[in-house]
Amino acid sequence: MLTRRNFSKLVLGSSVLASSGLDRAAGQTTVPPPWTEVNSQDCDLLIKGGTVIDPGQHLHAPLDVAVKGRKIMAVSKDFPESRARQIYSAKDKIVTPGWIDLHVHCFDGVLNGINADHYFLGRGVTAVVDAGSSGYPTVGQFIKSVVNTSTTRVYPLVHITALGVTVGIKNAEDNLDWLNPVLTAEAAENNRPPVVGIKVHLDQRLSRHPQDLEMEFLNRALAAATACKMPLMAHISDTYNPLPEILKKMRKGDVFTHCFNNFQNSLLDGNGKILPEVREARARGIWFDIAEGHFNLNFDVAEKCLQQDFLPDSISSDLNDGLVNQHVYDLPTVVSKFLALGMDLDKAIERVTVKPASVFDYGLELGTLKEGTEANVSIFELREGNFEYIDSSGGKRVGHEKLVNKAVVCRGQFFVNQT
């Protein structure tokens, strides 16, 4: 069961395992040369013989990854085992930059929040964006109790609604006194870093008067994001207003999360074609994010978009306490669904590494195994078989590959899944 893994921590400096490799057909790659004795330094951890897939560096090849302290020391062929204090064999495994989940809820113990280290770091995700679990009165407490105590890197968005995410609170957004762009912008600015943006929910189920208030919610959120000079993430699903009317207000760098939903105002027209306003929004720099969640990934919509060469910019989970044991489970499961829909492995990994790394200002370079960067590393098995996947509408697909996390490196610590 996905939620029952034993997850052990090995602080870099103690011993682990031994060596070797795996390969898979890929597109254009850039392979580093074999390791040479440029200096006399040893590494703390050698991840030996895995297939390194780092889309940001066009890497897809059997390589070794050497970690020293909290940094990537080298990615190369034939790094000598004698120069490593500990060795982890990645034979028959995939080694990637640490995954980034662009949409989660991890205000643990509040509404639908979950524990970041258990459900994200324990599944190969080293950085997450909390999508508005806190508003301007509560973001400070979120940072104190979650951001500052988690090994997983957690980056909050401040919700335009003072209460934060209002799941299960009927008509919570109808009181406009609780949607204050000035106070929201100040809270975001005063808590930068780690706050990286603003969040708004556009969903007619959250208001008694969506015809009057939905665009006002968006306008106030945009005002806050503009004032603090941060991107806006907009939850756009069962909206009252047509999608083109919403998209034309959004700015370059803003995020449309839940982009492959199947509600009435989706990104497809009545004939299943991508709306021209959707393509225009992408050309302007609007970001299209999956965020499967309870209701917002439909396999039929996803297939039609992929067939029209409209891939998502990022794959995220919207994981919360109602989804850890049903259809979403974790980010590797969501990525595996896109493999089942025909997405290339490298393109899928790109959408949980280098691409989401470019959306927000995280204060450090994420989504890469580039030498000298912070060592965020994920190690996976790519299991083969027949795996049934279920979307948010109950639709089913059978895939033949499944990504399962085996280990991660984050903040100078090495964690191994004992499965």
N, C-alpha and C positions, 0 to 999 in steps of 0.2 A: 504494500500500500504506500502511496506516495508520501503520506504524512507520517510514516513510522520509521523513517531512516534514522539509524544511529549516526551522529555527525560528530567526529572527533577532531580536536584541534591539536596541531603540532606547531608550536612556535618555532620559527626558523632557527636551527641550531641543534636540533636533535635528529636522530637517524630515521630513515624511511625504507626504501626498497632498492631495485636495480633497473635494467634498460631495455631498449629496442624500438620497432616502428610499424606504420600502416600507410596506405596511400589510396587515392581516389582520383578519378579523372577530373580535371579542372580546366578553367580558362587560362588567360594570361597570368603568369606568375613571375615574381622576382625572387630568385633564390639567393640568399646570402652565401658568401664563400665559406669554406671550412674554417673552423676556428684556428687562429694562429697565436703563437705565444707573444702577444703584443706587450703584456705586462705579467706580473707575477701574482696577481690577485686570484684568490680562490672565490668560488661562489658559495652561498649558503644553501641553495637548493638547485638541483639540476633536474629539470623535467625532461626525461630522456626518451627520444625515439618516437614521439607522437607525430601525427600529421598536424602541422601548424596551419591554421586558417586565420589569416589576419587580412580582411578585405581592404582595410585602409592602406596597407603596404603591398597589396597584390601578392600576398603570400599564400600558397597552398602547396605544401611540400613536407616531406619527412625532415624535421629539424629538432634541435635541442633548444630548450629555453633555460637560461641561467639567471637566477635571481640572487642579488646580493643586498642584504638589508631589506629596504622597501622598494628597491629599484630593479628594473630589468637590466641585467648586466650584458647579456648577449643573446641573440637568436641566430644560431649557426648550425652548420653540419659538424658532427664529430667533436663536440666539446668533450675534453678528456674527463673521464669519471674521477681520475685521481685529483682533479682540481675542485671537487665538490664535497662539501661537508655532509650533505645528504642527497640521496638520489631517489627519484620517483619514476618508475617505469610507466611510460605512457604508450607502451606497445599496444597497437590496435585501438588506440583512442585518438580523439580529436582535441587539440589544444587551441584555444581561442583567447582573445582579449576578454577580460571580465565582462559579463553581460550587463546591460543596462535595461531596466524595465521602466519605461517612460510614464506609466500610469498605474499606481498602486494605492492602497489605503492601509497605512501602518501606524495609526494613532492607537497603539495597543490598549485595549480596554475601553475605548471610546467609540460608540456606535458600532461600526462594522470593522474596526481596525484589527490588524493582526501583528504578530511579532516579526520584525524585519529579519532578524538573524535566522530564525527557524525556517521561515517560509521563502526567503529569498537567497540569502547567503548559502543556505543548505541545499539550494537547487541550482547553484552556479551563477547566481546574480549578485554582483558585487556593488552595484549602485542602483538606487531607485529614486523616482520622483513621486513624492506623495501628492496626489492630485486633489488638494484642497480639503484635507480632513480638518484643517483649522482655519479660522477666520482671524480678523485683526485682534480680538481680545484674547485668543487662545494660542496663537502661533508661538509666543514665547515659551509657554509651557510645553508645547509639542517639541520644540528644540531642546529644552532642558531634559525632558523625560525620554525622548526617543532618539533624536539626532545625536545628542551628546553621549548616549549610552550604548549605541549600536556599533558593531563592527562594520556592518553594511553601511555604505555611504548613503545617507538619506537626505534628499533635497526637497523641501516643502514648497508647494504653491500656496499662496494665501487666497482663500476663497472670498469672493466679493460679498457673500453672505456672512454676517458676523458669526453665525453658529458653525460655519464650515459646512462640510457635506451634510445635506439634510435628508438623507435616505430615511424613509419611514416617518418623517415629520410632515404631516399633511399641511399643504399650503404655506410652508415655512418661508417662502420667498415673497409672499404678498405684502409684507410690511416693509415698504421701501426705506423706512428709517434704519433698518438693519443692513441696508446695502449702501455703505458710505465709501465712495471712491477716495476721498481725502484720507480718512483713517486707514483704509486698506493699503493705499500707496505708502503711507508713512510706516506702517508695520512692516511692509515688504522691504522698504529702504533701510529701516533701522535694524533689520535682521539679515542683511546681506553681508557676507554669506551666512548661512547656507540657503536662504530663500532665493529662488531662481525665477519666480514668475507669479502670475495671477491666474485664478481659476473661476469659471462661471458655468452653471448648469442651464442649458436651454432645453427644456422638456415641459410640454404643456401639462403633464401630470403633477408638476410641482406648484401649480398656481390655479386659483379659481378664475383668474382673468388673464389668460395668456395672450389674448388678442390685444390687450392694452399694455401688458407689462413685459412680455418676452423681450421685445427690442430694447426696453428700458434697462432690463438686466444686462443685456449685452453692452449698451452704451455706457453704463456705469462701470462695468468691468474694463472696457477699453479705456475709459478715462483714468482708472487706477493704473493700468498697465502703462499708459502713455506717461503718466506723472512720474512713475518710478523707473521708467525706461527699461521695462522687462517685457518678455513675451507673454501673451495670453493663451491659455489652453481653454478651449470651449468644448464642453460636453454638448454635442449636437446629436440628438437622437429623435425622439418623438416630438418634433417641434410643431408649433402652430403655424409659423411663418415658413414660406418656401425656402429651401436651401440657398438658391442664388441670392435672395435678399440678405441672408445672414453672411454669406461669404464675401459679398462686396464691401461689407463694413470691416472685415478683418484685414490685418496688416501683414506685410512681409515678416516672416518669422513666427507668426501666430500658429497655433496648433488646433486642427480639427480632430478631436479624439472621438472614437467610435465610428470611424469613417465607413466601415462595411456593414452598417446596420440595414435592416429591411423595413424600416418604417416608411410611412407615406412620402415624406420629404427626404428621400435618399439621394445619393449621387447618380442614380440611374433614371432615365426617362421611362415612359410607359412601354417602350420597345426594348428595354434592357440596355440602352446605350448610355455611355458616360455623357452627362450634361456638358454642353460647351462651357458653361460658367465654372464648372469644376476644373476643367483643363486650364481655363484662364486663371483660376485661383492658384493652381500649382505653378503656373508660369510666373505669377507675381510673388511666389515664395511662401505660400501657405503650406503648412506641414500636414500630412495625412497619416494619422496614427490609428492602430487597430483597437486597442483597449477592449478585449472581448467582453468581459463582465457578464452580467446576468442576461442581457438582452441584445447585445450589439455586435455579434459576429454571425453572419448568415452565409453558409457555404455557397448558395446559389449566387448571391451578390458578389462574393469574393471571386468565384470562378469567372463570372462575366467580366469583372474588372481585370483580372489577370489575362483573360483572353484578348482584351483590348489594350494590353500592355500598360495598364494602369496599376502598378504595384504600390502597396503602401510604402510610406517613407520609413515607418518604424512599426515593429510588432511589439505590442505590450499586452498585459494580462488584465488590468483592473482587478487584481486579486484582492479579495476581502474575506471576512470570516464566513460568508455564505457560499463561498466558491472553492474552498480548499479541498472539499471532498466531493465535488461534482463538476462536470464538464470542463472547467478551466484547469483546476488542480495546481498548475504552476506555469512559469514562462516556457520551460522546455516543451511542455505539452502543447502550448499554443503554437510554438515554432514548428513542432512536428506536424501539426494540422496543415500548415502551409506547405510542408514537404509533401503531404498527402494530396494537396491540391495542385501539385506540379511545380512548385517554386524550387529553383536550384538551391542547393545547400549553401553555397557561398553567398548568394543573394539574401537568403534567410538570415545567415549569421551577420551579414552587413547591417541588417535592420535591427539588430540587438547589440551592436558594437559601435562602429565608427559613425553610422548615421545618427542615432540618438545622441551620440557624444557631441554633435554639432548644434543641437537645438538650443540648449541653455548654457549659460556661463557657470560652470561648475567650480571654477577656481583652480582646476588642474586638468591636465590632458587625460581623458578617458578613452576607452574604446580602441586601444592600440597596444601592441607589444613592442613598440619602438624602444630601442636602447636608450636608457637614461630616464624613461618615464616611470611613474608609479607602477609597481608590480600588481596589476589586477589581472589574474589569469583564471580561466575556467577550463576544466578537463571533462570531456564527455565520452561516453560510449554511444555509438550509432548502432542500435540494435536492429536486426532485420527480422521480419516476420509479417504477420497480419494483425494490424492494430486498428480497432474501431474507434473513431473520433466522433464526438457529438458537438454540434454548434449550439448557439444560444436559442435557436428556434426548435431544437430537437432533431434537426437534420443530421444524417449520418454519412460518413465516408470511411472507407477502409484504406489505410495507408500501409506501406511496407517498410517504413523506417520510423524509429523512435529515438529521440535524444534523451539520454539519462545522465545526469551529472554524477561524476565520481570524485572530484576534488576541486578546490579553489584556493587561490592565494589572494589575500586582501589585507592591507595595512601591515605588511610584514609577517603575517601569520598564514600558516598552511593548514587547511582543513580537508579531511578525507571522509567521504561517505562510506560507511562500513555496510555495504549491501552485498 
